Amino acid sequence: PFVTRKERDMLKLGEHADWFLLGADGCATIPFKGRACGLLTLLGPDAPTLRVRVDGGDWRALALLDRWCFYWRDAVVLLCEGLADTTHTVE
């Protein structure tokens, strides 16, 4: 369902970091501490709709296709926000 790659992380001045490459029907579980969680991704003409849930709650659809998706671009997408500042899990 996903592949882990170790590549240079430009957000950390070139340090190596693990990256997840999800395919169709792929799933990742991400534990985090804080009030929000997002991801850095590419948006474009075939941008998918993600299914997201936080802390085992209800699944919700997050459409990544927007009015600017006629070309490819980097984007930060918030998966959840407005949470208590504790430990959470997003799927």
Accessible surface in RSA format (square Angstrom, percent):
REM  Atomic radii and reference values for relative SASA: ProtOr
REM  Chains: A
REM  Algorithm: Lee & Richards
REM  Probe-radius: 1.40
REM  Slices: 20
REM RES _ NUM      All-atoms   Total-Side   Main-Chain    Non-polar    All polar
REM                ABS   REL    ABS   REL    ABS   REL    ABS   REL    ABS   REL
RES PRO A   1   125.86  91.7  88.08  80.3  37.78 137.3 105.42  87.0  20.44 127.1
RES PHE A   2    86.37  43.2  63.35  39.2  23.01  59.9  64.65  39.2  21.72  62.2
RES VAL A   3    81.60  53.7  78.04  70.6   3.56   8.6  81.60  70.9   0.00   0.0
RES THR A   4    70.24  50.0  44.07  44.7  26.18  62.4  34.67  46.6  35.57  53.8
RES ARG A   5   117.33  49.3 112.14  57.2   5.19  12.4  29.70  40.6  87.63  53.1
RES LYS A   6   132.74  64.8 104.87  64.3  27.87  66.4  77.21  69.5  55.53  59.1
RES GLU A   7    80.77  46.4  77.16  58.4   3.61   8.6  28.27  54.7  52.50  42.9
RES ARG A   8   145.75  61.2 132.30  67.4  13.46  32.0  43.88  60.0 101.88  61.7
RES ASP A   9    12.85   9.0  12.85  12.8   0.00   0.0   0.00   0.0  12.85  12.8
RES MET A  10   143.37  74.2 122.59  81.1  20.78  49.5 119.18 101.3  24.19  32.1
RES LEU A  11   141.03  78.5 109.67  78.5  31.36  78.8 113.26  79.5  27.77  74.7
RES LYS A  12   118.29  57.7 110.39  67.7   7.91  18.8  63.82  57.4  54.47  58.0
RES LEU A  13   176.87  98.5 144.69 103.5  32.18  80.9 152.79 107.3  24.08  64.8
RES GLY A  14    15.71  19.4   0.00   N/A  15.71  19.4   5.07  13.9  10.64  23.8
RES GLU A  15   110.09  63.2 100.95  76.4   9.14  21.8  41.13  79.5  68.97  56.3
RES HIS A  16   117.84  64.4  92.04  64.0  25.79  66.0  54.38  56.0  63.46  73.8
RES ALA A  17    21.67  19.9  17.74  27.4   3.92   8.9  21.67  30.5   0.00   0.0
RES ASP A  18    85.39  59.8  61.13  60.8  24.25  57.4  14.52  34.2  70.87  70.7
RES TRP A  19    84.57  33.9  82.39  39.9   2.18   5.1  84.13  44.9   0.44   0.7
RES PHE A  20   112.20  56.1  82.73  51.2  29.47  76.7  83.01  50.3  29.20  83.6
RES LEU A  21    91.12  50.7  88.90  63.6   2.22   5.6  89.51  62.9   1.61   4.3
RES LEU A  22    81.96  45.6  55.70  39.8  26.27  66.0  55.70  39.1  26.27  70.7
RES GLY A  23    48.12  59.3   0.00   N/A  48.12  59.3  37.78 103.7  10.33  23.1
RES ALA A  24   105.37  96.9  64.98 100.3  40.39  91.9  77.16 108.7  28.20  74.7
RES ASP A  25   150.35 105.3 109.78 109.3  40.58  96.0  40.07  94.3 110.28 110.0
RES GLY A  26    23.55  29.0   0.00   N/A  23.55  29.0   0.09   0.3  23.46  52.5
RES CYS A  27    66.29  50.1  56.34  62.8   9.95  23.4  33.15  84.0  33.14  35.7
RES ALA A  28    18.66  17.2   8.07  12.5  10.59  24.1  11.91  16.8   6.75  17.9
RES THR A  29    82.48  58.7  57.44  58.2  25.04  59.7  39.65  53.3  42.82  64.7
RES ILE A  30    60.11  34.2  59.33  44.2   0.78   1.9  60.11  43.3   0.00   0.0
RES PRO A  31    98.39  71.7  82.44  75.2  15.94  58.0  82.76  68.3  15.62  97.1
RES PHE A  32    31.46  15.7  20.45  12.7  11.01  28.7  31.23  18.9   0.23   0.7
RES LYS A  33   146.75  71.6 115.03  70.6  31.73  75.5  88.30  79.5  58.45  62.3
RES GLY A  34    13.13  16.2   0.00   N/A  13.13  16.2  13.13  36.0   0.00   0.0
RES ARG A  35   147.92  62.1 142.94  72.9   4.98  11.8  50.82  69.4  97.10  58.8
RES ALA A  36    45.82  42.1  26.73  41.2  19.09  43.4  26.93  37.9  18.88  50.0
RES CYS A  37    16.16  12.2   9.97  11.1   6.18  14.5   6.34  16.1   9.81  10.6
RES GLY A  38    36.12  44.5   0.00   N/A  36.12  44.5   6.09  16.7  30.03  67.3
RES LEU A  39    52.62  29.3  45.07  32.2   7.55  19.0  52.62  37.0   0.00   0.0
RES LEU A  40    84.54  47.1  57.96  41.5  26.57  66.8  57.96  40.7  26.57  71.5
RES THR A  41    36.34  25.8  26.60  27.0   9.74  23.2  11.82  15.9  24.52  37.1
RES LEU A  42   103.77  57.8  93.26  66.7  10.51  26.4  93.26  65.5  10.51  28.3
RES LEU A  43     9.27   5.2   9.27   6.6   0.00   0.0   9.27   6.5   0.00   0.0
RES GLY A  44     0.00   0.0   0.00   N/A   0.00   0.0   0.00   0.0   0.00   0.0
RES PRO A  45    76.28  55.6  51.99  47.4  24.29  88.3  54.31  44.8  21.97 136.5
RES ASP A  46   108.00  75.7  84.63  84.2  23.37  55.3  45.58 107.3  62.42  62.3
RES ALA A  47    14.74  13.6   0.00   0.0  14.74  33.5   1.70   2.4  13.04  34.6
RES PRO A  48    72.88  53.1  62.63  57.1  10.24  37.2  72.66  60.0   0.22   1.4
RES THR A  49    83.66  59.5  57.55  58.3  26.11  62.2  32.37  43.5  51.29  77.5
RES LEU A  50    47.31  26.3  45.32  32.4   1.99   5.0  47.31  33.2   0.00   0.0
RES ARG A  51   160.31  67.3 142.14  72.5  18.17  43.3  55.10  75.3 105.21  63.8
RES VAL A  52     4.47   2.9   4.47   4.0   0.00   0.0   4.47   3.9   0.00   0.0
RES ARG A  53    65.62  27.6  62.97  32.1   2.65   6.3   2.49   3.4  63.14  38.3
RES VAL A  54    31.23  20.5  20.41  18.5  10.82  26.1  20.41  17.7  10.82  29.3
RES ASP A  55    79.81  55.9  47.27  47.0  32.54  76.9  35.72  84.1  44.08  44.0
RES GLY A  56    52.89  65.2   0.00   N/A  52.89  65.2  22.74  62.4  30.14  67.5
RES GLY A  57    36.47  45.0   0.00   N/A  36.47  45.0  33.12  90.9   3.34   7.5
RES ASP A  58   135.73  95.1 115.93 115.4  19.80  46.8  35.35  83.2 100.37 100.1
RES TRP A  59    96.08  38.6  70.63  34.2  25.44  59.7  56.49  30.1  39.59  64.2
RES ARG A  60   106.71  44.8  98.52  50.2   8.19  19.5  65.88  90.0  40.83  24.7
RES ALA A  61    76.96  70.8  48.94  75.5  28.01  63.7  49.05  69.1  27.91  73.9
RES LEU A  62    32.61  18.2  31.88  22.8   0.73   1.8  32.61  22.9   0.00   0.0
RES ALA A  63    70.47  64.8  46.14  71.2  24.33  55.3  46.18  65.0  24.29  64.3
RES LEU A  64    11.21   6.2   7.34   5.2   3.87   9.7  10.26   7.2   0.94   2.5
RES LEU A  65   104.46  58.2  86.15  61.6  18.30  46.0  86.15  60.5  18.30  49.3
RES ASP A  66    53.35  37.4  35.94  35.8  17.41  41.2  35.26  83.0  18.09  18.0
RES ARG A  67   191.51  80.4 158.06  80.6  33.45  79.6  75.38 103.0 116.13  70.4
RES TRP A  68   115.24  46.2 115.24  55.8   0.00   0.0  88.34  47.1  26.90  43.6
RES CYS A  69     7.08   5.4   1.88   2.1   5.20  12.2   3.41   8.6   3.68   4.0
RES PHE A  70   155.40  77.7 125.42  77.7  29.98  78.0 132.15  80.1  23.25  66.5
RES TYR A  71   100.25  46.8  95.59  54.4   4.66  12.1  72.01  54.1  28.24  34.8
RES TRP A  72   134.97  54.2 113.72  55.0  21.25  49.9  92.83  49.5  42.14  68.4
RES ARG A  73    53.07  22.3  45.13  23.0   7.94  18.9  32.01  43.7  21.06  12.8
RES ASP A  74   107.29  75.2  84.67  84.3  22.63  53.5  21.14  49.8  86.15  85.9
RES ALA A  75    19.73  18.1  11.53  17.8   8.20  18.7  19.73  27.8   0.00   0.0
RES VAL A  76   112.67  74.1  83.07  75.2  29.59  71.3  83.07  72.2  29.59  80.3
RES VAL A  77    18.23  12.0  15.00  13.6   3.23   7.8  18.23  15.8   0.00   0.0
RES LEU A  78    87.54  48.8  74.37  53.2  13.17  33.1  74.37  52.2  13.17  35.4
RES LEU A  79     8.30   4.6   8.30   5.9   0.00   0.0   8.30   5.8   0.00   0.0
RES CYS A  80    11.43   8.6   5.81   6.5   5.61  13.2  11.43  28.9   0.00   0.0
RES GLU A  81   117.51  67.5  97.82  74.0  19.69  46.9  29.83  57.7  87.68  71.6
RES GLY A  82    76.63  94.5   0.00   N/A  76.63  94.5  38.81 106.5  37.82  84.7
RES LEU A  83    40.62  22.6  34.25  24.5   6.37  16.0  37.91  26.6   2.71   7.3
RES ALA A  84    63.49  58.4  48.44  74.8  15.05  34.2  55.99  78.8   7.50  19.9
RES ASP A  85    72.06  50.5  55.69  55.4  16.37  38.7  10.55  24.8  61.51  61.3
RES THR A  86    71.64  51.0  68.87  69.8   2.77   6.6  63.57  85.4   8.08  12.2
RES THR A  87   101.16  71.9  80.11  81.2  21.05  50.2  57.06  76.6  44.10  66.7
RES HIS A  88    14.64   8.0  12.47   8.7   2.18   5.6  13.90  14.3   0.74   0.9
RES THR A  89    47.61  33.9  46.77  47.4   0.85   2.0  21.63  29.1  25.98  39.3
RES VAL A  90     1.92   1.3   1.68   1.5   0.24   0.6   1.68   1.5   0.24   0.7
RES GLU A  91    49.02  28.1  33.71  25.5  15.31  36.4  17.90  34.6  31.12  25.4
END  Absolute sums over single chains surface
CHAIN  1 A     6831.1       5305.9       1525.2       4120.4       2710.6
END  Absolute sums over all chains
TOTAL          6831.1       5305.9       1525.2       4120.4       2710.6
